[in-house]
Amino acid sequence: MTTQTPTSAPPVAEPAGRLPLSALLALATAVFITSLTETLPAGLLPAISADLHVSESATGQTVTVYAVGTALTAIPLTAATAGWRRKRLLQSAVAGFAVANTVTALSSDYSLTMFARFVAGVAAGLAWALLAGYARRLAPPHLQGRALAIAMAGIPVALSLGVPAGTFLGTAVGWRTAFLTMTGLTVLLIGWIAAGVPDFPGQRRGARVPMLRSLTVPGVSPVLFVTLVYVLAHTLLYAYIATLLDDLGQGGATDLVLLVFGAACLLSIWVVGTYISRRLRGLTVLSVLLIAAGAALFAVPAEQPALVYAAATLWGLGWGGVPTLLQTAVGNAGGDQADGAQAMLVTLWNVAMAGGGVAGGILLDTLGAVSLPRGLLLLLVPVLVTVVAARTHGFPAARRGGA
C-alpha cells in the first residue's frame, strides 16, 4: 500500500505529452519487488515449513512479521528520513530488500528467517511512503495520474505473474532459489535507479502528516474500519492458500491457481479504474460479494478442480481493485486531511495483514484448513454492513469529489 506525503519541491516539468518511461519502469520494478517479497511465502509455505522444521502455521507468520515491520516503522522512519535526498532513500530501501531476501534464502534457522522478514517489512514501509510521490514528481502535472498508474503497475504484475512464477520456480528448484532470484533482480534495480532515475530533495523541515486529526473527518473512520477488517479477512486465506489447496487435493497446482487469481486481479483493476469515479460504492459492494462467492466455493470440502479455479477467479475479481477503491474512498472522505487519512490506511492495512497471519495460523491449527474460507466469510459481514451504511460519508451513493 502507498501513502502520499507532502514535498517541498514542485514536480519536474517534462515536455508536454512525454513521460520519463525508463525512470517510471524502475519505480514499477521497485513496486513489483516490494509486493512479491511480501506475498511470495504464501505460494511456498509447505516447502519452507519442511525446510525450517516448523509447522505451516508458524511459517505463515513470515507474512505476519513482514506486515508488523511495516506497520511499526513506516511512519516514524518516514518522518526521520523526510530530509533525505529521494534517490538515496529509494536505493536504501531497495538495498534492504536485497539483504533481507538473501538472508531468508540462506537461513536454516526459523528465528533468523523471521528477523529477515521483519527487515524486509521495514524496507517496505520506507518504499511505500516514497514511491507514489516520486512517480508524481517525475511527470508534468497533466500526466501525473498516468505516471502513478505506470509505477503502481508492479502490484498486479506481482500478483498475476510474479507469485505464480516464484511458486513454480520454488517447486521446481527449491524455494531458496526463488528468494535468491529476487536478490539478483534487486541488485540490478539498484544500478537502474542510479543510472536512470532523477534525484529530488527531501521534505522541508517541519512538514508533518496530521494523522489523528483525520479521524474527526466524517467518512474517514468507516473507510478505515472497512480497510482493517477487509484486509484481515483476505490475509486469513491468502497467507495459507497453499495449505488450503493441499487440503482440497490441488497442492500440485498452487502456481496455476495463483496465476488464475492474479489474472482475475488484473481484470478487476481495469474495471475499477474505468468506473471508479462514478461507481465507487457499487464497485465496493460488488467486490465484497465476489470474494464471498469465492470463499463459499473454497469452503466446499470436495476435491473438484473446477470449483477451486472458479473460487480463485471470483476471489481475484473481487480483490484486484480493492486497494484502489479504499485509497480513493479515504482520499475523497479526507478532503484537506487526505494525507493523514492515507497514512492511517497504510498503517491499518499492515496491522490487518499481521492479524490475518496470526488468526489464520490459529484457525489452521485448531479447526483445519477448511475453516479459513469460512472465517473470511464471517469477517465479510461487518465489511458489507459498514459499506452499505456509510452511504452519506465514506462510501457515498453519489460521487463526492474527484477520484
RODO-2510 file (C-alpha; in nm, 4 decimals, decimal comma):
residues 403
     n   res          X          Y          Z
     1     m     0,0000     0,0000     0,0000
     2     t     0,1066     0,3571    -0,0598
     3     t     0,0553     0,6855     0,1135
     4     q     0,1250     1,0296    -0,0246
     5     t     0,3324     1,2772     0,1723
     6     p     0,3855     1,6471     0,1002
     7     t     0,7126     1,7552    -0,0533
     8     s     0,8878     2,0855    -0,0775
     9     a     0,9837     2,0770    -0,4432
    10     p     0,7360     2,1048    -0,7316
    11     p     0,7069     1,8305    -0,9915
    12     v     0,9647     1,8241    -1,2674
    13     a     0,8051     1,9559    -1,5832
    14     e     0,8703     1,7168    -1,8687
    15     p     0,7935     1,8211    -2,2260
    16     a     0,4201     1,8117    -2,2982
    17     g     0,2946     1,4616    -2,3760
    18     r     0,6130     1,2882    -2,2612
    19     l     0,6884     1,0743    -1,9600
    20     p     1,0301     0,9516    -1,8346
    21     l     0,9374     0,5926    -1,9101
    22     s     1,2670     0,4358    -1,8017
    23     a     1,2523     0,6020    -1,4600
    24     l     0,8870     0,5106    -1,4122
    25     l     0,9539     0,1484    -1,5070
    26     a     1,2324     0,1418    -1,2491
    27     l     0,9798     0,2549    -0,9882
    28     a     0,7345    -0,0087    -1,1155
    29     t     1,0049    -0,2715    -1,0670
    30     a     1,0572    -0,1481    -0,7105
    31     v     0,6819    -0,1836    -0,6502
    32     f     0,6975    -0,5335    -0,8040
    33     i     0,9815    -0,6392    -0,5721
    34     t     0,8037    -0,4948    -0,2684
    35     s     0,4774    -0,6724    -0,3499
    36     l     0,6421    -1,0026    -0,4427
    37     t     0,8633    -1,0104    -0,1327
    38     e     0,5501    -0,9632     0,0746
    39     t     0,3401    -1,2358    -0,0884
    40     l     0,5886    -1,4963    -0,2153
    41     p     0,5879    -1,7134     0,1010
    42     a     0,2146    -1,7797     0,0547
    43     g     0,2844    -1,9958    -0,2512
    44     l     0,5837    -2,1752    -0,0955
    45     l     0,4503    -2,2396     0,2534
    46     p     0,4786    -2,6240     0,2609
    47     a     0,8358    -2,6241     0,1264
    48     i     0,9581    -2,3514     0,3620
    49     s     0,7874    -2,5223     0,6544
    50     a     0,9538    -2,8567     0,5824
    51     d     1,2976    -2,7000     0,5384
    52     l     1,2819    -2,4933     0,8580
    53     h     1,1278    -2,7834     1,0560
    54     v     0,8312    -2,5817     1,1826
    55     s     0,4586    -2,6097     1,1273
    56     e     0,2901    -2,4425     0,8318
    57     s     0,1024    -2,2115     1,0674
    58     a     0,4361    -2,0999     1,2136
    59     t     0,5757    -2,0476     0,8642
    60     g     0,2726    -1,8372     0,7824
    61     q     0,3958    -1,5884     1,0406
    62     t     0,6648    -1,4861     0,7897
    63     v     0,3842    -1,2872     0,6272
    64     t     0,2737    -1,1570     0,9661
    65     v     0,6152    -1,0356     1,0787
    66     y     0,6699    -0,8624     0,7438
    67     a     0,3476    -0,6668     0,7981
    68     v     0,4449    -0,5915     1,1583
    69     g     0,7756    -0,4465     1,0389
    70     t     0,5926    -0,2163     0,8003
    71     a     0,3190    -0,1156     1,0455
    72     l     0,5577    -0,0358     1,3324
    73     t     0,8226     0,1543     1,1408
    74     a     0,6679     0,3132     0,8300
    75     i     0,5523     0,6385     0,9873
    76     p     0,8453     0,7025     1,2275
    77     l     1,1090     0,6082     0,9684
    78     t     0,9391     0,8166     0,7010
    79     a     0,9430     1,1149     0,9383
    80     a     1,3062     1,0506     1,0350
    81     t     1,4211     1,0365     0,6721
    82     a     1,1992     1,3193     0,5435
    83     g     1,5017     1,5392     0,4713
    84     w     1,6992     1,2750     0,2797
    85     r     1,7550     1,3026    -0,0930
    86     r     1,4871     1,0892    -0,2598
    87     k     1,7177     0,8726    -0,4733
    88     r     1,9389     0,7938    -0,1759
    89     l     1,6355     0,6921     0,0286
    90     l     1,4917     0,4794    -0,2525
    91     q     1,8221     0,2972    -0,3032
    92     s     1,8478     0,2355     0,0714
    93     a     1,5003     0,0824     0,0816
    94     v     1,5709    -0,1379    -0,2205
    95     a     1,9036    -0,2465    -0,0699
    96     g     1,7107    -0,3503     0,2404
    97     f     1,5146    -0,5963     0,0256
    98     a     1,8359    -0,7378    -0,1198
    99     v     1,9789    -0,8037     0,2266
   100     a     1,6552    -0,9426     0,3699
   101     n     1,5836    -1,1783     0,0779
   102     t     1,9430    -1,3047     0,0757
   103     v     1,9330    -1,3850     0,4467
   104     t     1,5920    -1,5514     0,4018
   105     a     1,7301    -1,7674     0,1201
   106     l     2,0381    -1,8775     0,3144
   107     s     1,8887    -1,9152     0,6620
   108     s     1,8152    -2,2547     0,8141
   109     d     1,7067    -2,1040     1,1450
   110     y     1,3449    -2,0021     1,1958
   111     s     1,4286    -1,7070     1,4224
   112     l     1,6813    -1,5664     1,1749
   113     t     1,4306    -1,6067     0,8924
   114     m     1,1693    -1,4169     1,0912
   115     f     1,4170    -1,1361     1,1623
   116     a     1,5000    -1,1115     0,7924
   117     r     1,1299    -1,0882     0,7082
   118     f     1,0894    -0,8105     0,9666
   119     v     1,3754    -0,6191     0,7999
   120     a     1,2025    -0,6660     0,4639
   121     g     0,8876    -0,5154     0,6155
   122     v     1,0836    -0,2146     0,7389
   123     a     1,2222    -0,1633     0,3875
   124     a     0,8693    -0,1902     0,2506
   125     g     0,7455     0,0808     0,4849
   126     l     1,0073     0,3218     0,3530
   127     a     0,9397     0,2250    -0,0076
   128     w     0,5602     0,2581     0,0074
   129     a     0,5804     0,6011     0,1683
   130     l     0,8141     0,7190    -0,1077
   131     l     0,7115     0,5644    -0,4390
   132     a     0,3784     0,7348    -0,5128
   133     g     0,5140     1,0846    -0,4553
   134     y     0,8302     1,0016    -0,6510
   135     a     0,6264     0,8947    -0,9541
   136     r     0,4207     1,2149    -0,9497
   137     r     0,7296     1,4340    -0,9289
   138     l     0,8709     1,2696    -1,2399
   139     a     0,5794     1,3918    -1,4547
   140     p     0,4249     1,7215    -1,5653
   141     p     0,1006     1,7992    -1,3794
   142     h    -0,1345     1,6833    -1,6548
   143     l     0,0386     1,3424    -1,6733
   144     q     0,0871     1,2695    -1,3039
   145     g    -0,2060     1,0268    -1,2915
   146     r    -0,0641     0,8284    -1,5813
   147     a     0,2815     0,8277    -1,4226
   148     l     0,1392     0,6901    -1,0981
   149     a    -0,0502     0,4202    -1,2898
   150     i     0,2718     0,3069    -1,4606
   151     a     0,4638     0,2940    -1,1331
   152     m     0,1883     0,1061    -0,9486
   153     a     0,1591    -0,1500    -1,2309
   154     g     0,4139    -0,3525    -1,0356
   155     i     0,1385    -0,4643    -0,7949
   156     p    -0,0844    -0,6520    -1,0439
   157     v     0,2213    -0,7850    -1,2274
   158     a     0,3499    -0,9297    -0,8989
   159     l     0,0114    -1,0889    -0,8284
   160     s    -0,0572    -1,2198    -1,1776
   161     l     0,2925    -1,3261    -1,2843
   162     g     0,5429    -1,2891    -1,0011
   163     v     0,3817    -1,5074    -0,7346
   164     p     0,2894    -1,7933    -0,9740
   165     a     0,6362    -1,7771    -1,1339
   166     g     0,8044    -1,7723    -0,7943
   167     t     0,5896    -2,0630    -0,6786
   168     f     0,6758    -2,2607    -0,9925
   169     l     1,0460    -2,1814    -0,9524
   170     g     1,0380    -2,2742    -0,5857
   171     t     0,8616    -2,6011    -0,6617
   172     a     1,0998    -2,6870    -0,9449
   173     v     1,4385    -2,5968    -0,7964
   174     g     1,3722    -2,5016    -0,4339
   175     w     1,2205    -2,2066    -0,2508
   176     r     1,5641    -2,0689    -0,1649
   177     t     1,6367    -2,0195    -0,5348
   178     a     1,3201    -1,8139    -0,5672
   179     f     1,4385    -1,5736    -0,2962
   180     l     1,7932    -1,5572    -0,4391
   181     t     1,6428    -1,4708    -0,7768
   182     m     1,4677    -1,1809    -0,6049
   183     t     1,8031    -1,0667    -0,4700
   184     g     1,9577    -1,0708    -0,8181
   185     l     1,6710    -0,8648    -0,9570
   186     t     1,7064    -0,6192    -0,6691
   187     v     2,0781    -0,5686    -0,7304
   188     l     2,0059    -0,4921    -1,0965
   189     l     1,7381    -0,2457    -0,9888
   190     i     1,9807    -0,0538    -0,7657
   191     g     2,2010     0,0052    -1,0696
   192     w     1,8998     0,1020    -1,2798
   193     i     1,7931     0,3595    -1,0213
   194     a     2,1450     0,5022    -1,0043
   195     a     2,1660     0,5410    -1,3823
   196     g     1,8112     0,6276    -1,4867
   197     v     1,6087     0,7843    -1,2043
   198     p     1,6376     1,1594    -1,1356
   199     d     1,7065     1,2773    -0,7826
   200     f     1,4906     1,5137    -0,5747
   201     p     1,5380     1,6931    -0,2432
   202     g     1,3565     1,5742     0,0666
   203     q     1,0764     1,7485     0,2503
   204     r     1,1253     2,0844     0,4115
   205     r     1,1854     2,0789     0,7850
   206     g     0,8700     2,0651     0,9929
   207     a     0,6467     1,9015     0,7289
   208     r     0,4005     1,6706     0,9058
   209     v     0,1151     1,4348     0,8240
   210     p    -0,1697     1,5149     1,0709
   211     m    -0,2980     1,1604     1,1108
   212     l    -0,5109     1,1802     1,4231
   213     r    -0,6929     1,4905     1,3036
   214     s    -0,8125     1,2981     1,0005
   215     l    -1,0152     1,0638     1,2245
   216     t    -1,2537     1,3511     1,3047
   217     v    -1,3496     1,3960     0,9384
   218     p    -1,6882     1,2357     0,8546
   219     g    -1,6452     0,9246     0,6420
   220     v    -1,2820     0,8527     0,7254
   221     s    -1,3489     0,6184     1,0191
   222     p    -1,5870     0,3892     0,8225
   223     v    -1,3327     0,3531     0,5419
   224     l    -1,0549     0,2754     0,7898
   225     f    -1,2730     0,0166     0,9653
   226     v    -1,3531    -0,1484     0,6325
   227     t    -0,9821    -0,1494     0,5470
   228     l    -0,8880    -0,3156     0,8745
   229     v    -1,1479    -0,5932     0,8592
   230     y    -1,1359    -0,6445     0,4806
   231     v    -0,7584    -0,6904     0,4679
   232     l    -0,7711    -0,9112     0,7782
   233     a    -1,0259    -1,1342     0,6029
   234     h    -0,8252    -1,1523     0,2797
   235     t    -0,4946    -1,2287     0,4551
   236     l    -0,6615    -1,5000     0,6621
   237     l    -0,6961    -1,7007     0,3409
   238     y    -0,4117    -1,5719     0,1235
   239     a    -0,1336    -1,6393     0,3754
   240     y    -0,2314    -2,0090     0,3873
   241     i    -0,3621    -2,0645     0,0345
   242     a    -0,1014    -2,3330    -0,0407
   243     t    -0,2079    -2,5275     0,2680
   244     l    -0,5765    -2,4969     0,1777
   245     l    -0,5072    -2,6176    -0,1755
   246     d    -0,3240    -2,9182    -0,0327
   247     d    -0,6322    -2,9928     0,1741
   248     l    -0,8520    -2,9656    -0,1360
   249     g    -0,6312    -3,2038    -0,3343
   250     q    -0,4789    -2,9282    -0,5503
   251     g    -0,1419    -2,8868    -0,3799
   252     g     0,0458    -2,9559    -0,7026
   253     a    -0,1405    -2,6771    -0,8837
   254     t    -0,0717    -2,3893    -0,6442
   255     d     0,1171    -2,1909    -0,9100
   256     l    -0,1668    -2,2309    -1,1627
   257     v    -0,4349    -2,1380    -0,9110
   258     l    -0,2399    -1,8238    -0,8166
   259     l    -0,1961    -1,7430    -1,1856
   260     v    -0,5739    -1,7567    -1,2319
   261     f    -0,6188    -1,5407    -0,9211
   262     g    -0,3659    -1,2861    -1,0492
   263     a    -0,5159    -1,2697    -1,3984
   264     a    -0,8581    -1,2048    -1,2437
   265     c    -0,6985    -0,9305    -1,0313
   266     l    -0,5707    -0,7615    -1,3479
   267     l    -0,9192    -0,7596    -1,4982
   268     s    -1,0600    -0,6248    -1,1724
   269     i    -0,8060    -0,3407    -1,1662
   270     w    -0,9001    -0,2425    -1,5229
   271     v    -1,2735    -0,2406    -1,4463
   272     v    -1,2282    -0,0433    -1,1242
   273     g    -1,0007     0,2082    -1,2960
   274     t    -1,2631     0,2630    -1,5651
   275     y    -1,5683     0,3127    -1,3440
   276     i    -1,4433     0,4195    -1,0016
   277     s    -1,5136     0,7907    -1,0454
   278     r    -1,8870     0,7171    -1,0883
   279     r    -1,9416     0,3821    -0,9173
   280     l    -1,7149     0,3633    -0,6124
   281     r    -1,9908     0,2475    -0,3782
   282     g    -2,1325    -0,0109    -0,6179
   283     l    -1,7882    -0,1466    -0,7046
   284     t    -1,7013    -0,1838    -0,3360
   285     v    -2,0205    -0,3769    -0,2643
   286     l    -1,9609    -0,5922    -0,5727
   287     s    -1,6056    -0,6702    -0,4611
   288     v    -1,7315    -0,7964    -0,1235
   289     l    -1,9947    -1,0161    -0,2880
   290     l    -1,7474    -1,1630    -0,5380
   291     i    -1,4977    -1,2518    -0,2656
   292     a    -1,7780    -1,4003    -0,0560
   293     a    -1,8803    -1,6196    -0,3501
   294     g    -1,5203    -1,7336    -0,3989
   295     a    -1,4787    -1,8105    -0,0288
   296     a    -1,8020    -2,0114    -0,0309
   297     l    -1,6634    -2,2308    -0,3105
   298     f    -1,3306    -2,2722    -0,1293
   299     a    -1,5268    -2,3835     0,1777
   300     v    -1,6768    -2,6799    -0,0100
   301     p    -1,4729    -2,9825     0,1103
   302     a    -1,4723    -3,1543    -0,2288
   303     e    -1,1631    -3,2278    -0,4365
   304     q    -1,3032    -3,0690    -0,7525
   305     p    -1,0503    -2,8684    -0,9596
   306     a    -1,3268    -2,6766    -1,1375
   307     l    -1,4580    -2,5433    -0,8057
   308     v    -1,1091    -2,4390    -0,6973
   309     y    -1,0385    -2,2451    -1,0170
   310     a    -1,3828    -2,0848    -1,0095
   311     a    -1,3211    -1,9801    -0,6495
   312     a    -0,9806    -1,8304    -0,7393
   313     t    -1,1370    -1,6387    -1,0283
   314     l    -1,4139    -1,4888    -0,8143
   315     w    -1,1660    -1,4058    -0,5399
   316     g    -0,9342    -1,2268    -0,7831
   317     l    -1,2186    -1,0374    -0,9500
   318     g    -1,3258    -0,9129    -0,6103
   319     w    -0,9845    -0,8349    -0,4647
   320     g    -0,7850    -0,6811    -0,7503
   321     g    -0,9418    -0,3364    -0,7299
   322     v    -0,9769    -0,3208    -0,3503
   323     p    -0,6572    -0,1165    -0,2847
   324     t    -0,7689     0,1423    -0,5410
   325     l    -1,1241     0,1509    -0,4039
   326     l    -1,0160     0,2008    -0,0433
   327     q    -0,7466     0,4587    -0,1195
   328     t    -0,9910     0,6555    -0,3327
   329     a    -1,2638     0,6346    -0,0683
   330     v    -1,0395     0,7558     0,2118
   331     g    -0,8912     1,0295    -0,0084
   332     n    -1,2355     1,1582    -0,1067
   333     a    -1,3609     1,1437     0,2515
   334     g    -1,0464     1,3006     0,3985
   335     g    -1,0570     1,6205     0,1946
   336     d    -0,7979     1,8587     0,3405
   337     q    -0,6872     1,5812     0,5786
   338     a    -0,6383     1,3255     0,2997
   339     d    -0,2646     1,2816     0,3664
   340     g    -0,3268     1,1883     0,7281
   341     a    -0,6113     0,9573     0,6307
   342     q    -0,3927     0,7817     0,3730
   343     a    -0,1172     0,7338     0,6302
   344     m    -0,3660     0,5794     0,8721
   345     l    -0,4936     0,3497     0,5971
   346     v    -0,1436     0,2219     0,5194
   347     t    -0,0749     0,1535     0,8864
   348     l    -0,4056    -0,0275     0,9421
   349     w    -0,3562    -0,2259     0,6209
   350     n    -0,0356    -0,3745     0,7587
   351     v    -0,1789    -0,4253     1,1065
   352     a    -0,4576    -0,6242     0,9415
   353     m    -0,2071    -0,8313     0,7435
   354     a    -0,0250    -0,9168     1,0641
   355     g    -0,3523    -1,0030     1,2366
   356     g    -0,4639    -1,2150     0,9441
   357     g    -0,1458    -1,4195     0,9569
   358     v    -0,1845    -1,4838     1,3307
   359     a    -0,5590    -1,5550     1,3164
   360     g    -0,5159    -1,7817     1,0149
   361     g    -0,2475    -1,9808     1,1933
   362     i    -0,4730    -2,0290     1,4959
   363     l    -0,7642    -2,1437     1,2791
   364     l    -0,5373    -2,3770     1,0840
   365     d    -0,4042    -2,5429     1,3987
   366     t    -0,7373    -2,5714     1,5776
   367     l    -1,0052    -2,6195     1,3106
   368     g    -0,8152    -2,7157     0,9957
   369     a    -0,7677    -2,5507     0,6574
   370     v    -1,1372    -2,5509     0,5648
   371     s    -1,2011    -2,3013     0,8477
   372     l    -1,0012    -2,0327     0,6613
   373     p    -1,2565    -1,9515     0,3884
   374     r    -1,5345    -1,9831     0,6457
   375     g    -1,3582    -1,7309     0,8674
   376     l    -1,3228    -1,4999     0,5685
   377     l    -1,6971    -1,5233     0,5030
   378     l    -1,7742    -1,4330     0,8627
   379     l    -1,5495    -1,1253     0,8536
   380     l    -1,7069    -1,0015     0,5309
   381     v    -2,0392    -0,9468     0,7101
   382     p    -1,9312    -0,6324     0,9035
   383     v    -1,7468    -0,5099     0,5934
   384     l    -2,0617    -0,5246     0,3822
   385     v    -2,2790    -0,3732     0,6571
   386     t    -2,0395    -0,0798     0,7005
   387     v    -2,0129    -0,0074     0,3292
   388     v    -2,3905    -0,0135     0,2900
   389     a    -2,4433     0,2036     0,5991
   390     a    -2,1819     0,4649     0,5020
   391     r    -2,3907     0,5996     0,2127
   392     t    -2,3601     0,9655     0,3183
   393     h    -1,9880     0,9732     0,4030
   394     g    -1,7194     0,7150     0,3281
   395     f    -1,8921     0,5195     0,0519
   396     p    -2,1499     0,7701    -0,0773
   397     a    -2,4184     0,6723    -0,3251
   398     a    -2,3312     0,9762    -0,5357
   399     r    -1,9838     1,0880    -0,6330
   400     r    -1,8203     1,3320    -0,3904
   401     g    -1,5163     1,4977    -0,5398
   402     g    -1,2682     1,3531    -0,7819
   403     a    -1,1335     1,0016    -0,7672
***
